[in-house]
Amino acid sequence: MFSAMPSRRAVLAGGVTGGAALAAAGFTAPSYGGEYNPRKPGNRVRLTVLGTTDLHGNVYNWDYFKNAEFDNSAHDDIGLAKATTLIKAMRKERRGEPVLTLDAGDTIQGTPLAYYYAKIDPITEGAKHPMASAMNLVGYDAAALGNHEFNYGLDTLRTFEEQLDFPLLGANAVDPATKRPAFRPYVIKTFRVGRGRTLRVGVLGLTNPGIAIWDKANVEGKMEFPGLVEQAKKFVPEMKKRGCDLVVISAHSGADTSSSYGDALPYPENAASLVAEQVPHVDAILVGHAHKEIAQQFVRNTKTGQQVLLCEPAYWGMRVALMDLIVQETYTKRGKQKWTLVAAGSQVLNSNTVDADPAVVAAVQAQHDTVIEYVNSVIGTSAAAMSAARAVVEDVPIIDFVNYVQADAVKAGLTGEAASLPVLSIAAPFNRSASFPAGEVTVRDVAGLYIYDNTLLGVQVSGADVKAYLEHSARYFKQVSGTGPFTMAQVTNAVTPTAPNGTPDYNFDSVAGLDAPLTYDIDLSQPAGARIVGLAYGGVPVKDADQFVLAVNNYRQSGGGGFPAVSTAPSSTTARTRSASCSSTGSPRTAPSTPPRSPPSTGAWSPAARRSPSPAEAAPPHVTRGYDL
């Protein structure tokens, strides 16, 4: 269809536009080419659905944590500004034909840009959200709610909704009393397709049931989140009765039918393929949440036999989904006109081949500049360089820093009998690439280490609870035998029933003591559930009846990751302290140059030496965790 593909450099330099630019982005002549001829459509019409998902506050191709353009090993580019260029190019390519532009959620959380306008200069106090400005310029028709839309509370979400020129959809975000959707469940778009004919397309939005766990503090008693299949079975028939010729779903739910929360909820986390399989009359699903690239996947509906099209365009604006649905004009026996789906196909377009859209860039530039200045502000100093690269197999000071800050903050909030209990803290290696330099530490250094916008609280647990918690965490490791050496990849990210793609790093927690070390070994030669050896606090073996206060984030306390005890344990603090980014060490604008008080027997932000496994690219069957903060 097109001539030889130009180089990426030529496209970036602005020397290639139009069809050639789309070809460079990966656009190819659809495989159903024989089914539709745009020059002679006859009694057929092609609907184009363009989609993004999991933008997570990315407008520019910029890494706020590294203070540089984004890059990875695949040389992907990110940001809605670049995705917009592809969207506009496809609209031009398909001018005169019906085109829908959708997003599948997780928009307002994930970068310092998003955080700043939720917490520092919040949109609830008059600011315009940069994602609202950018997305309005794109001209979306609708977007599904993602689970991270609820991270900053309902007031922030509702304000963001008001700033958009298109609807946020959530058929399974319902009012607890009425069980009716608290957001619009769907929209119906009517396209004029020539000769007095119209094509009615329904767009149903579905979000993730896990919100009930992950953002329990923000939604409990205010919203409920039933399953995707259950709500789709309610609303797809309603949409068909209202005359929809096609039904497209924007679903913030992956396609591999798994749940990170196990059986804590009756509804699976990743259910897009189940919707396709079990709900009749769904024609296509824009998939989100899983951060995967699915160029084209078909799932057979068990009731109708229809092959339902699924497409997931990765995340952060790296890709744009392009789904084509070909319908043919037919007539019933009574002579009534209707549209019948005769062909479907999809592909993804690569954002790293195009320049950013200048209108989107200009709209957000001032806010982008403000946030760059903010993240580069100095909030502390480090006596030595610290890295999280080996945090999953070694005790590393940078994770000790997180544990110290959390435990110290929780201890300061304890009252009554709880104030006399020893304090422990949990921390996960959210980002192995995180590091602190020796010397000045900035907001972006800390935000790169603690990438989630969690809150902090203390819960009272027993020694038996601590042991069970650690055993659950140790499921992260694969069982091995022999003396090694083993690479990190050989022992980490174990596949489990709740993590069929491997246990993520954020579900491996280390536990540390504040005023005395909590020490333990993890025996990787043993099966999951029997790996924790030598658990001791201050050198004394931990007894089942011993009592502790455990500093945990709201994700864990709400049941995230399915860790035992913490979701039902009594709270020991009267206030929740924000632990995300740098705010747990003080206000980002007034943070001291050192922590509130230094950890025992250490220099500034430099935890004392302790036992650790072999320092080479190898971990023996025993991974030692000996924390002395």
JORAVEN-V781539 format. One record per residue. N is the residue number from 0. RES is the residue in one letter. PHI is phi in whole degrees, -180 to 180 (none if undefined). OMEGA is omega in radians with two decimals (* if undefined). Layout:
n;res;phi;omega
N;RES;PHI;OMEGA
N;RES;PHI;OMEGA
This chain:
n;res;phi;omega
0;M;none;3.13
1;F;-121;3.09
2;S;-76;-3.08
3;A;-52;-3.08
4;M;-70;3.12
5;P;-75;3.10
6;S;-74;3.10
7;R;-62;-3.12
8;R;-61;-3.12
9;A;-63;3.14
10;V;-68;-3.13
11;L;-63;-3.14
12;A;-77;3.09
13;G;87;-3.09
14;G;-86;-3.10
15;V;-130;3.14
16;T;-136;3.03
17;G;61;-3.06
18;G;-59;3.14
19;A;-66;3.09
20;A;-65;3.09
21;L;-65;3.10
22;A;-61;3.10
23;A;-64;3.13
24;A;-79;3.11
25;G;106;-3.12
26;F;-69;3.11
27;T;-127;3.09
28;A;-59;-3.08
29;P;-57;-3.11
30;S;-67;3.12
31;Y;-90;-3.02
32;G;-45;-3.14
33;G;-74;-3.09
34;E;-89;-3.06
35;Y;-151;3.08
36;N;-120;-3.08
37;P;-62;3.12
38;R;-80;3.12
39;K;-135;-3.05
40;P;-68;-3.13
41;G;59;-3.12
42;N;-98;3.12
43;R;-117;3.12
44;V;-134;3.08
45;R;-108;2.99
46;L;-96;3.06
47;T;-104;3.07
48;V;-115;3.08
49;L;-102;-3.04
50;G;-145;2.97
51;T;-125;3.06
52;T;-160;3.04
53;D;50;3.11
54;L;-68;3.03
55;H;49;3.03
56;G;74;3.14
57;N;-97;3.05
58;V;-102;-3.09
59;Y;-102;2.98
60;N;-81;-2.98
61;W;-141;3.07
62;D;-103;-3.09
63;Y;-66;-3.12
64;F;-77;3.12
65;K;-100;-3.12
66;N;57;-3.09
67;A;-158;3.04
68;E;-57;3.12
69;F;-68;3.00
70;D;-156;3.02
71;N;-142;-3.05
72;S;-64;3.12
73;A;-92;-3.10
74;H;57;3.00
75;D;-70;2.94
76;D;-113;-3.09
77;I;-131;3.00
78;G;106;-3.14
79;L;-66;-3.13
80;A;-61;3.11
81;K;-75;3.10
82;A;-60;3.13
83;T;-61;3.11
84;T;-58;3.12
85;L;-68;3.14
86;I;-62;3.14
87;K;-66;3.12
88;A;-66;3.13
89;M;-70;3.08
90;R;-62;3.11
91;K;-66;3.11
92;E;-61;-3.07
93;R;-108;-3.10
94;R;-59;-3.09
95;G;89;3.11
96;E;-108;3.12
97;P;-70;-3.13
98;V;-134;3.03
99;L;-110;3.05
100;T;-125;-3.02
101;L;-129;2.99
102;D;-132;-3.06
103;A;-108;2.91
104;G;98;-2.97
105;D;67;-2.99
106;T;-113;-2.89
107;I;-105;3.10
108;Q;-141;3.00
109;G;135;3.09
110;T;-132;3.01
111;P;-58;3.08
112;L;-61;3.12
113;A;-68;3.14
114;Y;-63;-3.07
115;Y;-58;-3.08
116;Y;-91;2.94
117;A;-104;-2.99
118;K;-124;-3.06
119;I;-90;3.04
120;D;-124;-2.90
121;P;-68;3.12
122;I;-66;3.10
123;T;-71;3.11
124;E;-115;2.98
125;G;120;-3.14
126;A;-72;3.05
127;K;-97;-3.11
128;H;-70;-3.13
129;P;-60;3.11
130;M;-70;3.07
131;A;-66;3.13
132;S;-60;-3.10
133;A;-69;-3.08
134;M;-68;3.08
135;N;-64;3.10
136;L;-69;3.10
137;V;-65;-3.11
138;G;85;3.08
139;Y;-66;3.03
140;D;-89;3.12
141;A;-171;3.06
142;A;-143;3.04
143;A;-82;3.03
144;L;-74;2.98
145;G;-100;3.13
146;N;-65;-3.12
147;H;-74;3.03
148;E;-63;-3.07
149;F;-95;-3.04
150;N;-61;-3.03
151;Y;-101;3.11
152;G;96;-3.04
153;L;-71;3.13
154;D;-63;3.11
155;T;-64;-3.14
156;L;-63;-3.13
157;R;-66;3.09
158;T;-66;3.08
159;F;-59;3.12
160;E;-58;-3.14
161;E;-66;-3.10
162;Q;-82;-3.09
163;L;-89;3.07
164;D;-93;-3.12
165;F;-141;-3.05
166;P;-83;2.91
167;L;-92;-3.04
168;L;-108;3.11
169;G;-160;-3.10
170;A;-66;-3.14
171;N;-112;2.89
172;A;-109;-2.90
173;V;-118;3.06
174;D;-72;-3.09
175;P;-61;-3.08
176;A;-83;-3.04
177;T;-92;-3.06
178;K;64;3.06
179;R;-93;-3.12
180;P;-58;3.09
181;A;-83;3.02
182;F;-124;3.09
183;R;-60;-3.14
184;P;-78;-3.09
185;Y;-158;2.98
186;V;-129;3.07
187;I;-122;3.12
188;K;-105;3.12
189;T;-110;-3.14
190;F;-110;3.00
191;R;-86;-3.01
192;V;-121;3.03
193;G;95;3.12
194;R;55;3.09
195;G;75;-3.10
196;R;-92;3.06
197;T;-130;3.05
198;L;-122;-3.11
199;R;-102;-3.09
200;V;-119;3.09
201;G;-96;3.10
202;V;-120;3.13
203;L;-102;3.11
204;G;-105;3.13
205;L;-130;3.13
206;T;-110;-2.96
207;N;-100;3.13
208;P;-61;-3.11
209;G;-63;3.09
210;I;-55;-3.14
211;A;-59;3.09
212;I;-93;-2.97
213;W;-66;3.12
214;D;-124;-3.13
215;K;-54;-3.09
216;A;-63;-3.10
217;N;-93;-2.99
218;V;-120;-3.06
219;E;-60;-3.12
220;G;81;-3.10
221;K;-112;3.11
222;M;-147;3.02
223;E;-123;-3.01
224;F;-136;3.10
225;P;-69;-3.02
226;G;-70;3.13
227;L;-66;-3.12
228;V;-62;-3.08
229;E;-60;-3.12
230;Q;-76;3.09
231;A;-63;3.11
232;K;-66;3.09
233;K;-80;-2.92
234;F;-96;3.11
235;V;-63;3.06
236;P;-59;3.11
237;E;-64;3.13
238;M;-67;3.10
239;K;-66;3.11
240;K;-65;3.12
241;R;-85;2.97
242;G;94;3.13
243;C;-71;3.07
244;D;-80;3.09
245;L;-133;3.06
246;V;-125;3.09
247;V;-115;3.13
248;I;-112;2.95
249;S;-104;-2.95
250;A;-123;3.06
251;H;-88;-3.07
252;S;-165;-3.06
253;G;-69;-3.01
254;A;-104;-3.01
255;D;-101;3.06
256;T;53;3.08
257;S;-138;3.12
258;S;-142;3.08
259;S;-69;-3.11
260;Y;-99;3.08
261;G;59;-3.13
262;D;-100;3.13
263;A;-65;3.06
264;L;-128;3.13
265;P;-79;-3.08
266;Y;-118;-3.11
267;P;-71;3.13
268;E;-69;-3.09
269;N;-109;-2.94
270;A;-132;-3.09
271;A;-60;3.14
272;S;-69;3.09
273;L;-68;3.06
274;V;-61;3.13
275;A;-61;-3.05
276;E;-77;-2.94
277;Q;-110;-3.08
278;V;-109;-3.13
279;P;-66;2.97
280;H;73;2.94
281;V;-93;-3.07
282;D;-98;-3.13
283;A;-158;3.12
284;I;-132;2.94
285;L;-84;-3.00
286;V;-97;3.06
287;G;-139;3.02
288;H;86;-3.00
289;A;-84;-3.14
290;H;57;3.11
291;K;-119;3.05
292;E;-106;3.06
293;I;-122;-3.11
294;A;-68;3.14
295;Q;-162;3.08
296;Q;-146;3.08
297;F;-115;3.09
298;V;-125;-3.10
299;R;-80;3.05
300;N;-75;-3.02
301;T;-71;-3.12
302;K;-93;-3.06
303;T;-107;-3.06
304;G;80;-3.13
305;Q;-66;3.04
306;Q;-88;-3.06
307;V;-91;-3.08
308;L;-85;3.05
309;L;-124;3.10
310;C;-147;3.10
311;E;-129;-3.05
312;P;-92;3.07
313;A;57;-3.05
314;Y;-164;3.05
315;W;62;-3.11
316;G;84;3.11
317;M;-62;-3.11
318;R;-133;2.98
319;V;-121;3.10
320;A;-77;3.05
321;L;-129;3.14
322;M;-113;3.12
323;D;-117;3.09
324;L;-123;-3.11
325;I;-102;3.11
326;V;-116;3.14
327;Q;-120;3.12
328;E;-74;3.09
329;T;-133;-3.11
330;Y;-135;3.08
331;T;-76;3.12
332;K;-62;3.12
333;R;-91;3.07
334;G;85;3.12
335;K;-84;-3.13
336;Q;-73;3.04
337;K;-152;3.12
338;W;-108;3.13
339;T;-119;3.12
340;L;-70;-3.10
341;V;-119;3.13
342;A;-161;3.12
343;A;-152;3.10
344;G;-169;-3.13
345;S;-150;3.06
346;Q;-157;3.08
347;V;-121;3.14
348;L;-108;-3.02
349;N;-94;-3.09
350;S;-72;-3.05
351;N;-79;-3.13
352;T;-102;-3.00
353;V;-131;3.02
354;D;-78;3.06
355;A;-69;3.10
356;D;-67;-3.04
357;P;-64;-3.13
358;A;-67;3.11
359;V;-67;3.12
360;V;-58;-3.10
361;A;-66;-3.07
362;A;-66;-3.02
363;V;-113;-3.01
364;Q;-56;-3.09
365;A;-64;3.12
366;Q;-68;3.07
367;H;-57;-3.14
368;D;-64;3.12
369;T;-61;-3.09
370;V;-71;3.07
371;I;-60;3.10
372;E;-64;3.13
373;Y;-62;-3.05
374;V;-70;3.12
375;N;-95;3.08
376;S;-75;-3.08
377;V;-83;-3.14
378;I;-123;-3.12
379;G;-177;3.09
380;T;-134;3.11
381;S;-124;-3.11
382;A;-70;-3.12
383;A;-152;3.06
384;A;-68;3.13
385;M;-131;-3.13
386;S;-136;3.07
387;A;-99;-3.00
388;A;-57;-3.09
389;R;-113;-3.06
390;A;-64;-3.12
391;V;-82;3.14
392;V;-129;3.13
393;E;-138;2.97
394;D;-78;-3.09
395;V;-121;-3.07
396;P;-59;-3.06
397;I;-68;3.05
398;I;-77;3.04
399;D;-59;3.10
400;F;-59;3.12
401;V;-61;-3.12
402;N;-63;3.14
403;Y;-64;-3.12
404;V;-60;-3.12
405;Q;-66;-3.10
406;A;-64;3.13
407;D;-64;3.14
408;A;-67;3.13
409;V;-67;-3.14
410;K;-59;-3.13
411;A;-65;-3.11
412;G;-97;-3.09
413;L;-77;3.08
414;T;-136;3.07
415;G;65;-3.09
416;E;-62;-3.11
417;A;-63;-3.09
418;A;-67;-3.13
419;S;-92;-3.09
420;L;-84;3.04
421;P;-67;-3.08
422;V;-107;3.04
423;L;-115;3.11
424;S;-145;3.07
425;I;-111;3.07
426;A;-151;3.11
427;A;-116;3.09
428;P;-81;-3.07
429;F;-60;-2.99
430;N;-143;-3.09
431;R;-64;-3.13
432;S;-85;-3.13
433;A;-70;3.10
434;S;-159;2.97
435;F;-112;3.03
436;P;-80;2.94
437;A;-72;-3.11
438;G;105;-3.05
439;E;-68;3.11
440;V;-116;-3.07
441;T;-107;3.07
442;V;-55;-3.08
443;R;-67;3.08
444;D;-64;-3.12
445;V;-73;3.12
446;A;-65;3.09
447;G;-70;3.09
448;L;-79;-3.11
449;Y;-112;-2.90
450;I;-87;-3.09
451;Y;-104;-3.10
452;D;-90;-3.11
453;N;-91;2.95
454;T;-114;-3.00
455;L;-122;3.03
456;L;-153;3.11
457;G;-112;3.07
458;V;-127;-3.13
459;Q;-92;-3.10
460;V;-133;3.11
461;S;-96;3.05
462;G;-61;3.09
463;A;-64;3.10
464;D;-64;-3.14
465;V;-62;3.12
466;K;-62;3.13
467;A;-63;3.12
468;Y;-62;-3.13
469;L;-66;3.09
470;E;-62;3.11
471;H;-63;3.14
472;S;-62;-3.08
473;A;-70;3.01
474;R;-64;3.10
475;Y;-59;-3.07
476;F;-93;3.01
477;K;-80;3.08
478;Q;-76;3.14
479;V;-132;3.07
480;S;-134;-3.11
481;G;89;-3.05
482;T;-98;3.13
483;G;82;0.08
484;P;-74;3.10
485;F;-122;3.02
486;T;-76;3.09
487;M;-59;-3.12
488;A;-64;-3.13
489;Q;-76;-3.07
490;V;-119;-3.05
491;T;-109;3.04
492;N;57;-3.11
493;A;-61;3.03
494;V;-79;3.11
495;T;-133;3.10
496;P;-56;3.14
497;T;-92;3.12
498;A;-137;-3.08
499;P;-64;3.10
500;N;-102;-3.13
501;G;104;3.13
502;T;-66;-3.11
503;P;-71;3.14
504;D;-57;-3.07
505;Y;-71;3.05
506;N;-105;2.96
507;F;-113;-3.11
508;D;-104;2.89
509;S;-99;3.13
510;V;-121;-3.08
511;A;-131;3.06
512;G;-98;-3.12
513;L;-88;-3.05
514;D;-95;3.05
515;A;-153;-3.09
516;P;-74;2.91
517;L;-99;-3.08
518;T;-122;3.10
519;Y;-168;3.03
520;D;-111;3.03
521;I;-115;-3.08
522;D;-91;-3.06
523;L;-76;3.08
524;S;-79;-3.12
525;Q;-97;3.10
526;P;-70;3.09
527;A;-57;-3.11
528;G;101;-3.13
529;A;-139;-3.00
530;R;-110;-3.04
531;I;-83;-3.06
532;V;-126;3.00
533;G;68;-3.13
534;L;-67;-3.10
535;A;-145;3.05
536;Y;-122;-3.09
537;G;62;3.14
538;G;84;-3.12
539;V;-106;-3.14
540;P;-54;-3.14
541;V;-78;3.09
542;K;-93;-3.12
543;D;-57;-3.05
544;A;-86;3.12
545;D;-58;-3.11
546;Q;-117;3.13
547;F;-139;2.87
548;V;-104;-3.09
549;L;-112;3.07
550;A;-80;-3.10
551;V;-133;3.04
552;N;-89;-3.07
553;N;-64;3.12
554;Y;-63;3.11
555;R;-69;-3.08
556;Q;-65;3.12
557;S;-83;3.11
558;G;111;-3.13
559;G;-62;-3.10
560;G;87;3.09
561;G;68;-3.13
562;F;-70;-3.06
563;P;-75;2.93
564;A;76;-2.93
565;V;-67;-3.10
566;S;-75;-3.13
567;T;-112;-3.12
568;A;-69;3.12
569;P;-68;3.11
570;S;-75;-3.13
571;S;-111;3.12
572;T;-121;-3.09
573;T;-91;-3.14
574;A;-138;3.09
575;R;-98;-3.10
576;T;-109;-3.12
577;R;-65;-3.11
578;S;-114;-3.11
579;A;-72;3.13
580;S;50;-3.06
581;C;-104;-2.93
582;S;-72;3.09
583;S;-78;3.06
584;T;-102;-3.13
585;G;130;3.10
586;S;-60;3.13
587;P;-55;-3.11
588;R;-92;-3.05
589;T;-133;-3.07
590;A;-63;3.10
591;P;-71;-3.11
592;S;-80;3.03
593;T;-135;3.11
594;P;-61;-3.10
595;P;-52;2.98
596;R;-150;-3.05
597;S;-74;3.04
598;P;-62;-3.11
599;P;-56;3.03
600;S;59;-3.14
601;T;-135;2.91
602;G;-86;-3.08
603;A;-59;3.08
604;W;61;-3.12
605;S;-123;-3.12
606;P;-59;-3.11
607;A;-66;3.12
608;A;-66;3.12
609;R;-154;-3.12
610;R;-65;3.07
611;S;-152;-3.13
612;P;-74;-3.13
613;S;-50;-3.02
614;P;-77;-3.13
615;A;-76;3.13
616;E;-75;-3.08
617;A;-155;3.04
618;A;-128;3.13
619;P;-72;-3.13
620;P;-56;3.06
621;H;-99;3.01
622;V;-103;-3.05
623;T;-89;3.04
624;R;-122;3.14
625;G;-121;-3.02
626;Y;-97;3.02
627;D;-137;-2.99
628;L;-75;*
